[in-house]
């Protein structure tokens, strides 16, 4: 199972919106609504930000939103803040009964 | 409150074995999917495998790179998850995280991670 494809890096200024893409295949992203997104700050464990493509766990800001079209899922962060600077990972369930992660995207807040 | 505490990491030679443990609390362990996810130094996340609580049949699934070398098990009476790692390779060097899957995500909650270093 190949890793999902994410851009290596994205950047934005405070207050702006950014979108991170996560591209898979019909055997993972395109075939299931089990796509999640995680935020990871340096030296910390990842934190769940979005699950089931669009759902936010309790306590996660509504500035974070998820969507999916075909084999590509996306995470959008609006009203960018300095604290959003981190690595972001997507993951999807697959037809092999496994989970596959994306390679990760480093978000820089300018 | 969900708590996951991993232990058992350390330095091991190539070809050696190691067993990781994850003490869990704060949720219904015997009916939950539990995962191991690893992260090599400076690299991204990699799903290792999962197990369904014994009440759910103790089903296991593994990622291709570890299948036949790693075994996931759990003890419902101790609410503890295990990862038995055999025939370790240098590329298995990583921080290993124990995670819950309570709502269709392989990482609702994460432990603090335990570092496994495979080196001669």
Interface residues (C-beta under 8 A of the other chain):
Chain A: X1 X3 X34 X36 X38 X40 X45 X46 X47 X48 X51 X52 X55 X57 X89 X91 X93 X97 X98 X99 X100 X101 X102 X103 X104
Chain B: X35 X37 X44 X45 X46 X47 X50 X61 X62 X63 X64 X97 X103 X104 X105 X106 X107 X108 X109 X110 X111 X112 X113
